[in-house]
Amino acid sequence: MNNQDDVLKYTTFISTDVMDKKEIAERAYQFAGRRENVERDSVAVAQIKDFLARYPFKEKPELLRNVSPDDLYDRTSNDRFFDWLTMKTDRVGVSFTCERAIFPEAVRRIDFLKVLLTVLVSEKRSVSFKIDQNWGVIPGFGGERMIAKKLLSIYYWERVVPVFRTEHMELFSSGLGIAFKNSALQKYRKDYSLLSMGQKFELLNAGLVEFKIANMEKMTNTQFASFLYSLFLPSVLEGEKADDGAESETAKSDMDSGSGSAASEYEARIREADRMISDLRRQLVIREERIAELEQELKMKSAELAEKDSLLGQREEKVRQELSNQLKEAERQSEIEKAELKRKISELTGHVEELERVIGSRESGPALQLSGTDTDRSDVVNGEMDTFHQQGAEDGRQRLKTGIDRLDDLLNGGIPAGSQFIVYGPSFIGKELVINAFAAEGLAEGAPLIWITTDRTIDEIRAEMTSVISSYTEYEKNGLVYYIDAYSRIVGDDSVSENAAYLDENSSVETINDMANSRISSIETLVKEKGYRLVFRSVSSLSANHDIKSIFALLRQFVAHRRKDRCVGIYSVEKGIMPEQDLQIINSIMDGVIEFSTDTRNNFLAVRGICETQSRDRIQYTLEKSTINIGSFFLGRIK
């Protein structure tokens, strides 16, 4: 045994026999009557109410939309959401463990966290569904789902017993005589060992709550949890109450009232557990010393990296200069091509003028002859002009405006028709502004717009778009906007909008493709005349409930249909949600990426693939109210 979990597993062997309910009720009465326990529970209930008053997301889930990274965590403060969840509700439950190092990861994945919290506070979702969400996408939030379980025990404190470890719930249930394994067969029709983490928590919690109501109804769930630990795992509770030795003595005297041999065995096991805890503490000191050594090594490595970064910067400058020279040469060649084109235009113009002079000299002839000559002239001129257009026009697809002039300049006029590309980067640095500008530009040109939404409700999208184009609701009424909503039903929003199709939690992800094809068929005439645009927001949110194989199967077929329709599609992907390998799989079926990045002081974008561009460098930009302002870039064409 070399960690605290092993110690806890060891101590669960102490109480395997079912205790008499009358004895349990008597001990519960004594426990609830002790002043220190009354005070502890009063503090726990007060902490819960203070938390709910500060973060009333269950009653007002719309407040989650406005939660910012700073609201969640700030290492210089102790008054943020995660501070309240850990330190300021420390009396809620026993044996809750959580490292502060995981909170920055949650901040970086704030959009995904908002989805998880929206599901967690929804009254329309089961306990098992909430626990079994993909919490592990945020490092440190998976495993026993400690964060999810504690949040449930706060938002539903009258229905959830704050016991966060499955093995402890199993021990307590067995000691109380709750036949939870039989209940698993009845409720889920499968063996208890095959249940998910959420199903086990739901089942065990229901059994404990039912037992409490039947035998000690006046106890709060928080006090009931403390009582269970005092009854079956007193050493764990004592660890939570290091400044309170009275409870430890009382628990020991309670055990002494039993048979002498059982009490002696209990004391021996407790001493053994205490010894192992002391060993673990010594190991912790050794590890802390090792961490200090590693921190010193990290500083040295950081200095080495800084030096290497300096050398790399010098090399980048050299490469940039070489690239600049190449671009200048390309521009010179372009000027030569322009001069040649002008010469050909001049020659064609002279040819046309000569034809017009010859035809004019024949106009005094017979009417029939003039008519024939006029026809000849038209044919010759049209043929010459067709040759001119073939020689002078760029060989490429139609370009669609993005709604941001400087981005159009960078893309040599816009996005080629039929392109399917990803907008990739972290939250809150302008991706959505580009997406919304692209959508608004298409509507202004009369092109239909299709939204695939997996992380926003229709009302939220409508609010964003109205700030970009004030007549957005008029376009909705005219049937130019259509939504395929794969988000609202999952978070319990049952509202219905016109021109919308909805997926519920049981729908196959491939249904999205069928819905899109059905919509295109219904407006086929308009699509042939104006084309259409599509926004998929977002691909990364699909990973909460679907594996990469399912997502790839959907997008491969979906993207092929959009290319065939010559639709331009934008697919939003949040940085940090999907593994790098999965991102590469998604990229492989797209035409390119507009990648957004930041160095905390400045924001940058870069175009990868899609089409010929003026630059492939990272280009700095700034955020404005409803658009982005792109900085300078070298005006040369790069394939």
C-alpha positions in Angstrom: 0.0 0.0 0.0 1.6 3.2 -1.1 -1.1 5.9 -1.3 -4.0 7.2 0.6 -6.6 5.4 -1.5 -5.1 2.1 -0.4 -5.5 3.2 3.2 -9.2 4.0 2.6 -9.7 0.6 0.9 -8.0 -1.1 3.8 -10.3 0.6 6.3 -13.5 -0.4 4.4 -12.8 -3.9 5.7 -13.7 -2.8 9.2 -17.5 -2.8 8.9 -18.8 -5.5 6.6 -21.7 -6.8 8.7 -25.1 -5.2 8.5 -25.8 -3.1 11.5 -29.1 -3.2 13.4 -31.4 -0.3 12.2 -32.4 0.4 15.8 -28.8 0.7 16.8 -28.1 3.0 13.8 -31.1 5.2 14.7 -29.9 5.5 18.3 -26.3 6.5 17.2 -27.8 8.9 14.7 -29.8 10.5 17.4 -26.7 10.9 19.6 -24.6 12.2 16.7 -27.2 14.8 15.8 -27.5 16.0 19.4 -23.8 16.9 19.8 -23.2 20.6 19.6 -20.1 20.3 17.4 -22.0 18.3 14.8 -24.9 20.8 14.9 -22.5 23.6 14.4 -20.7 21.9 11.6 -23.9 21.1 9.8 -25.2 24.7 10.2 -22.0 26.0 8.7 -22.4 23.5 5.8 -26.0 24.6 5.0 -25.0 28.2 5.2 -22.1 27.7 2.8 -24.5 26.0 0.3 -27.0 28.8 0.5 -24.3 31.4 0.1 -23.0 29.5 -3.0 -26.4 29.3 -4.5 -27.1 33.0 -4.0 -23.8 33.8 -5.7 -24.2 31.3 -8.6 -27.9 30.7 -9.1 -27.4 28.8 -12.4 -30.1 26.2 -11.7 -32.9 28.9 -11.5 -31.2 31.1 -14.1 -29.2 29.0 -16.5 -28.9 31.9 -18.9 -26.4 33.5 -16.6 -23.9 30.8 -17.7 -23.6 32.5 -21.1 -21.9 35.6 -19.4 -19.4 33.7 -17.3 -15.9 34.8 -18.2 -12.6 33.1 -17.5 -11.9 35.7 -14.8 -15.2 34.6 -13.0 -13.9 31.1 -12.8 -10.4 31.4 -11.4 -7.7 33.9 -10.6 -4.6 32.6 -8.8 -4.3 36.0 -7.1 -7.8 35.8 -5.7 -9.8 33.5 -3.4 -13.2 34.8 -4.4 -13.9 33.1 -7.7 -16.2 30.2 -8.7 -13.7 27.4 -8.0 -12.6 29.0 -4.7 -16.2 28.9 -3.6 -16.6 25.3 -4.8 -13.5 24.2 -2.8 -12.6 26.4 0.1 -15.8 28.3 0.8 -17.9 25.1 0.8 -15.3 23.0 2.7 -17.9 21.7 5.2 -20.1 20.2 2.4 -19.2 16.5 2.2 -16.2 14.5 3.4 -13.2 13.3 1.6 -13.4 15.8 -1.2 -10.0 16.2 -2.9 -9.2 18.6 -5.7 -5.9 20.2 -6.9 -6.0 23.9 -7.8 -3.7 23.1 -10.7 -6.6 21.8 -12.7 -8.6 25.0 -12.7 -6.5 26.8 -15.4 -7.3 23.9 -17.6 -11.0 24.4 -17.0 -10.6 28.1 -17.9 -8.9 27.2 -21.2 -11.9 25.0 -22.0 -14.5 27.4 -20.7 -17.0 26.8 -23.6 -17.0 23.1 -22.9 -17.3 23.7 -19.1 -20.4 25.9 -19.8 -22.0 23.0 -21.7 -21.2 20.6 -18.8 -22.6 23.0 -16.2 -25.7 23.7 -18.3 -26.5 20.0 -18.4 -25.7 19.6 -14.6 -28.2 22.2 -13.4 -30.9 21.1 -15.8 -34.0 19.6 -14.0 -34.7 17.5 -17.1 -31.6 15.4 -16.9 -31.0 12.4 -14.7 -28.2 12.2 -12.1 -26.5 9.4 -14.1 -26.7 11.4 -17.4 -25.0 14.4 -15.7 -22.2 12.4 -14.1 -21.5 10.4 -17.3 -21.0 13.5 -19.4 -17.4 13.8 -20.8 -16.0 15.6 -17.8 -12.6 14.1 -18.5 -12.1 16.4 -21.5 -11.0 18.9 -18.8 -7.8 17.3 -17.2 -8.5 16.5 -13.6 -12.3 16.6 -13.9 -12.7 12.9 -14.9 -12.0 9.9 -12.7 -14.3 9.9 -9.7 -16.0 13.0 -11.1 -15.4 14.8 -7.8 -16.2 18.2 -9.2 -19.4 17.1 -10.8 -20.5 15.2 -7.7 -19.9 18.1 -5.4 -21.7 20.5 -7.7 -24.7 18.2 -7.6 -24.6 17.9 -3.8 -24.8 21.8 -3.7 -27.4 22.5 -6.4 -29.5 19.5 -5.3 -28.5 19.5 -1.7 -31.9 18.2 -0.5 -31.7 15.3 -2.9 -28.0 14.3 -3.0 -25.9 12.9 -0.1 -22.4 14.5 -0.4 -20.4 11.3 -0.5 -18.0 11.6 -3.4 -16.1 8.3 -3.5 -18.0 5.3 -5.0 -16.2 2.8 -2.7 -17.4 4.8 0.3 -21.0 4.8 -0.9 -20.8 1.0 -1.5 -19.4 0.5 2.0 -22.1 2.6 3.7 -24.9 1.0 1.6 -23.7 -2.5 2.6 -23.4 -1.6 6.3 -26.9 -0.2 6.3 -28.3 -3.3 4.6 -29.2 -1.6 1.3 -29.5 -4.3 -1.4 -28.1 -2.0 -4.2 -26.8 -4.9 -6.4 -30.4 -6.2 -6.6 -31.6 -2.7 -7.3 -29.2 -2.5 -10.2 -30.8 -5.5 -11.9 -34.3 -4.1 -11.4 -33.5 -0.5 -12.5 -30.9 -1.0 -15.2 -31.4 -4.7 -16.1 -27.7 -5.4 -15.8 -25.2 -6.5 -13.2 -24.0 -3.7 -10.8 -20.4 -4.2 -11.9 -21.4 -3.2 -15.5 -22.9 0.1 -14.5 -21.3 3.4 -15.5 -19.9 5.8 -12.9 -23.1 7.9 -13.2 -25.4 5.0 -12.8 -23.6 3.7 -9.7 -23.8 7.2 -8.1 -27.5 7.6 -9.0 -28.4 4.2 -7.6 -26.3 4.4 -4.4 -27.5 7.9 -3.7 -31.1 7.0 -4.1 -30.7 4.1 -1.7 -29.0 6.3 1.0 -31.6 9.0 0.7 -34.4 6.5 1.0 -32.8 5.0 4.1 -32.3 8.4 5.7 -35.9 9.5 5.1 -37.2 6.2 6.6 -35.0 6.2 9.7 -33.7 9.7 10.4 -35.8 12.1 8.4 -34.9 15.3 10.3 -31.2 14.9 9.4 -29.9 17.0 6.5 -28.0 15.2 3.8 -24.8 17.0 4.8 -25.2 15.8 8.4 -26.2 12.4 7.2 -22.9 12.1 5.2 -20.9 13.1 8.3 -22.8 10.6 10.4 -22.0 7.7 7.9 -18.3 8.5 8.0 -18.4 8.6 11.8 -20.1 5.2 11.8 -18.1 3.4 9.2 -14.9 5.4 8.5 -14.3 7.6 11.5 -10.6 8.1 10.7 -11.5 9.8 7.5 -13.9 12.2 9.3 -11.2 12.9 11.9 -8.8 13.9 9.1 -11.5 16.4 7.9 -11.8 17.7 11.4 -8.2 17.9 12.5 -9.0 20.6 15.0 -11.7 18.7 16.7 -10.6 15.8 18.9 -13.9 15.4 20.8 -15.7 13.6 17.9 -12.8 11.1 17.7 -13.2 10.3 21.4 -16.9 10.0 21.2 -16.7 7.6 18.2 -14.2 5.5 20.1 -16.5 5.3 23.1 -19.4 4.3 20.9 -17.3 1.4 19.6 -16.2 0.4 23.1 -19.9 -0.1 24.0 -19.9 -3.2 21.6 -18.1 -6.5 22.2 -14.6 -6.3 23.6 -13.0 -8.4 20.8 -14.6 -6.3 18.0 -13.5 -3.0 19.7 -9.9 -4.4 20.0 -9.9 -5.5 16.4 -11.2 -2.0 15.4 -8.5 -0.2 17.4 -5.8 -2.4 15.9 -6.9 -1.7 12.4 -7.2 2.1 13.1 -3.6 2.1 14.5 -2.4 0.3 11.4 -4.2 2.8 9.2 -2.7 5.7 11.2 0.7 4.2 10.7 0.3 4.0 7.0 -1.0 7.6 6.9 2.2 8.7 8.7 4.2 6.8 6.1 2.3 8.5 3.3 2.9 11.9 4.9 6.7 11.2 5.0 6.5 10.2 1.3 4.6 13.5 0.6 7.5 15.5 2.2 10.0 13.6 0.0 7.9 14.3 -3.1 7.6 17.9 -2.2 11.4 18.1 -2.0 11.6 16.4 -5.4 9.2 18.9 -6.8 11.4 21.7 -5.6 14.4 20.1 -7.4 12.3 19.7 -10.5 11.3 23.4 -10.3 15.0 24.4 -10.2 15.7 22.2 -13.2 12.7 23.8 -15.0 14.2 27.2 -14.4 17.4 26.1 -16.0 15.6 24.6 -18.9 13.6 27.8 -19.3 16.8 29.8 -19.5 18.1 27.4 -22.2 14.9 27.7 -24.1 15.0 31.5 -23.9 18.5 31.4 -25.5 17.3 29.0 -28.2 14.2 31.2 -28.8 16.6 34.1 -29.4 18.6 32.1 -32.0 15.4 30.9 -33.6 14.2 34.5 -33.8 17.3 35.4 -35.7 16.8 32.5 -38.1 13.2 33.4 -38.6 14.2 37.0 -39.5 16.7 35.6 -42.1 14.0 33.3 -43.6 11.5 36.2 -43.6 14.0 38.4 -45.5 14.6 35.7 -48.0 10.8 35.2 -48.4 10.4 39.0 -48.9 13.0 38.9 -51.7 11.1 36.0 -53.3 7.8 37.9 -53.0 9.4 41.0 -54.6 10.6 38.9 -57.5 7.2 37.4 -57.9 5.7 40.9 -57.9 8.2 41.9 -60.6 7.1 38.9 -62.7 3.5 39.9 -62.1 4.2 43.4 -63.5 5.7 41.9 -66.6 2.6 39.7 -67.1 0.4 42.8 -66.6 2.4 44.7 -69.3 2.0 41.8 -71.7 -1.7 41.7 -71.0 -2.0 45.4 -71.7 -0.2 44.9 -75.0 -2.6 42.2 -76.1 -5.6 44.4 -75.1 -4.1 47.2 -77.2 -3.7 44.9 -80.2 -7.3 43.6 -79.8 -8.6 47.2 -79.5 -6.7 48.2 -82.7 -8.1 45.1 -84.5 -11.7 46.0 -83.4 -11.3 49.6 -84.6 -10.0 48.3 -88.0 -13.0 46.0 -88.3 -15.3 48.9 -87.5 -13.6 51.1 -90.1 -14.0 48.4 -92.8 -17.6 47.7 -91.9 -18.4 51.5 -91.9 -17.0 51.8 -95.4 -19.5 49.2 -96.6 -22.6 50.8 -95.1 -23.3 52.7 -98.3 -23.9 49.3 -100.1 -27.3 47.5 -100.6 -29.4 46.9 -97.5 -29.1 43.2 -97.8 -25.4 43.3 -98.1 -25.2 45.7 -95.1 -27.2 43.2 -93.0 -24.9 40.4 -93.9 -21.9 42.5 -93.2 -23.3 43.6 -89.8 -23.7 39.9 -88.9 -20.2 39.2 -89.9 -18.9 42.1 -87.9 -20.7 41.0 -84.8 -19.4 37.4 -85.1 -15.8 38.6 -85.6 -15.9 41.1 -82.8 -17.5 38.6 -80.3 -15.0 36.0 -81.3 -12.1 38.4 -80.7 -13.5 39.5 -77.3 -14.0 35.9 -76.2 -10.4 35.3 -77.0 -9.5 38.3 -74.9 -11.5 37.2 -71.9 -10.0 33.7 -72.1 -6.5 35.2 -72.1 -7.1 38.0 -69.5 -9.4 36.4 -66.9 -7.9 34.5 -64.0 -8.3 30.7 -64.2 -10.3 30.1 -60.9 -13.6 29.7 -59.2 -16.0 32.4 -58.2 -15.0 34.2 -55.0 -17.4 34.9 -52.2 -16.9 37.9 -49.9 -16.2 37.2 -46.3 -17.8 40.4 -44.9 -14.4 41.7 -43.9 -12.6 43.7 -46.6 -9.1 43.2 -45.4 -9.6 39.4 -45.1 -11.0 39.5 -48.7 -7.8 41.3 -49.8 -5.7 38.6 -48.0 -7.7 35.9 -49.9 -7.4 37.6 -53.3 -11.0 38.5 -53.4 -12.7 36.1 -51.1 -13.4 32.4 -50.5 -13.6 30.2 -53.6 -17.1 28.7 -54.2 -17.4 25.2 -52.8 -14.6 25.6 -50.2 -15.0 23.9 -46.8 -12.7 25.2 -44.2 -12.1 25.3 -40.5 -11.9 28.4 -38.2 -9.6 27.2 -35.4 -8.4 28.8 -32.2 -9.0 29.5 -28.5 -12.1 31.2 -27.2 -12.7 35.0 -27.0 -10.2 36.1 -29.6 -12.5 36.9 -32.6 -13.3 33.6 -34.4 -17.0 34.2 -33.9 -16.8 37.7 -35.3 -15.4 36.3 -38.6 -18.1 33.6 -38.7 -20.9 36.1 -38.1 -19.5 38.6 -40.7 -19.4 35.8 -43.2 -23.0 34.8 -42.5 -24.2 38.4 -42.6 -22.5 39.0 -46.0 -24.2 36.1 -47.6 -27.6 37.2 -46.4 -27.0 40.7 -47.7 -26.4 39.2 -51.1 -29.6 37.2 -50.9 -28.0 33.8 -50.3 -29.7 31.4 -47.9 -27.8 30.6 -44.7 -27.8 27.3 -42.8 -26.6 27.1 -39.2 -25.6 23.7 -37.6 -25.4 24.5 -33.9 -24.0 22.2 -31.2 -23.0 24.8 -28.5 -25.5 27.7 -28.8 -29.3 28.0 -28.7 -31.0 29.6 -31.6 -31.9 32.6 -29.4 -28.2 33.1 -28.6 -27.2 33.0 -32.3 -30.0 35.4 -33.2 -28.8 37.9 -30.5 -25.2 37.7 -31.9 -26.3 38.2 -35.5 -28.7 41.1 -34.8 -25.7 43.0 -33.5 -23.9 42.5 -36.8 -26.9 43.0 -39.2 -29.9 44.7 -37.7 -32.4 43.2 -40.2 -31.4 39.7 -39.3 -34.9 38.8 -38.0 -36.4 39.9 -41.3 -34.2 37.5 -43.2 -35.4 34.8 -40.8 -39.1 35.7 -41.6 -38.3 35.6 -45.3 -37.0 32.0 -45.0 -33.4 32.8 -45.8 -32.1 31.5 -42.4 -32.5 27.8 -41.3 -31.2 26.1 -38.2 -30.3 22.5 -37.5 -30.1 22.6 -33.6 -28.2 19.7 -32.0 -27.8 21.6 -28.7 -31.1 23.0 -27.2 -32.8 19.6 -26.5 -29.6 18.3 -24.8 -29.6 21.1 -22.3 -33.4 20.9 -21.7 -34.5 23.9 -23.9 -37.9 22.8 -25.5 -38.6 26.1 -27.3 -39.5 25.9 -31.0 -38.4 28.3 -33.8 -39.7 28.5 -37.3 -37.3 27.3 -40.0 -35.5 24.9 -37.6 -35.0 21.2 -37.1 -34.0 19.7 -33.8 -31.9 16.7 -32.7 -32.6 15.1 -29.3 -30.1 13.2 -27.2 -31.1 9.9 -28.8 -30.7 11.1 -32.4 -27.9 9.7 -34.5 -25.2 12.3 -35.5 -25.7 11.3 -39.1 -29.2 12.9 -38.9 -27.5 16.3 -39.3 -26.5 15.4 -42.9 -30.1 14.2 -43.7 -31.6 17.4 -42.3 -29.2 19.6 -44.3 -29.9 17.7 -47.6 -33.7 18.0 -46.9 -33.4 21.7 -46.4 -31.4 22.2 -49.6 -34.0 20.2 -51.6 -36.8 22.4 -50.3 -35.2 25.6 -51.6 -33.6 24.2 -54.7 -34.6 27.0 -57.0 -33.2 29.7 -54.8 -30.0 27.7 -54.2 -29.4 27.4 -58.0 -29.9 31.2 -58.4 -28.0 32.5 -55.3 -26.1 29.5 -53.9 -26.0 29.2 -50.1 -23.6 29.5 -47.1 -23.3 27.2 -44.1 -21.9 27.6 -40.6 -21.1 24.5 -38.4 -20.7 25.7 -34.9 -19.0 23.8 -33.6 -17.3 20.5 -34.5 -15.4 20.3 -31.3 -18.5 20.2 -29.1 -19.6 17.0 -30.9 -16.8 15.2 -29.1 -18.7 15.6 -25.8 -21.1 12.8 -26.8 -19.5 11.2 -30.0 -16.2 9.6 -30.7 -13.9 10.7 -33.6 -15.0 7.8 -35.8 -18.6 8.9 -35.7 -17.7 12.6 -36.3 -15.4 11.7 -39.2 -18.1 9.5 -40.8 -20.6 12.4 -40.6 -18.2 15.1 -41.9 -16.8 13.1 -44.8 -20.2 12.7 -46.3 -21.4 16.1 -45.2 -18.4 18.0 -46.7 -18.7 16.1 -50.0 -22.4 17.2 -50.4 -21.5 20.8 -49.6 -18.7 20.8 -52.2 -21.0 19.3 -54.8 -23.5 22.1 -54.1 -20.7 24.7 -54.4 -21.6 25.9 -51.0 -19.0 27.7 -48.8 -18.9 26.1 -45.4 -17.2 27.3 -42.2 -16.6 24.7 -39.4 -15.7 26.1 -36.0 -13.2 24.2 -33.9 -12.2 25.3 -30.3 -8.6 24.9 -29.4 -7.9 22.5 -26.5 -11.1 20.4 -26.8 -10.1 17.7 -29.2 -6.8 15.7 -29.2 -4.3 16.8 -31.8 -4.6 13.4 -33.6 -8.4 13.9 -34.0 -7.8 17.5 -35.3 -5.6 16.1 -38.0 -8.3 13.6 -39.0 -10.8 16.4 -39.4 -8.3 18.7 -41.2 -7.7 15.9 -43.8 -11.2 16.3 -45.3 -11.2 20.1 -45.4 -9.8 22.6 -47.9 -7.9 24.6 -45.3 -7.9 26.4 -42.0 -8.0 30.0 -40.8 -6.0 29.7 -37.5 -6.4 32.2 -34.7 -3.7 32.5 -32.0 -2.5 34.9 -29.3 0.6 35.6 -27.3 -1.5 37.2 -24.5 -0.7 40.7 -25.8 -1.4 40.4 -29.5 -3.8 38.4 -31.6 -2.9 36.8 -34.9 -4.5 34.9 -37.8 -3.0 32.8 -40.5 -4.5 31.1 -43.6 -3.5 27.5 -44.3 -4.7 26.1 -47.6 -8.1 27.2 -49.0 -6.8 29.2 -52.0 -4.0 31.4 -53.2 -3.4 34.2 -50.7 -1.4 37.4 -50.4 0.5 35.9 -47.4 0.9 32.8 -45.3 2.4 34.6 -42.4 0.8 35.1 -39.0 -0.9 38.5 -39.4 -1.7 40.7 -36.4 -5.3 41.9 -35.9 -7.3 43.8 -33.3 -10.9 43.3 -32.1 -13.6 45.8 -32.7 -17.3 45.7 -31.7 -18.6 43.3 -34.3 -15.6 42.7 -36.6 -11.8 42.4 -36.6 -9.3 44.9 -38.0 -6.5 43.1 -39.8 -3.0 44.7 -39.9 -0.6 45.0 -42.9 0.7 42.2 -45.0 2.9 42.0 -48.1 0.9 42.3 -51.3 2.2 39.4 -53.2 0.5 36.2 -54.3 1.4 32.9 -52.6 0.0 29.5 -53.5 
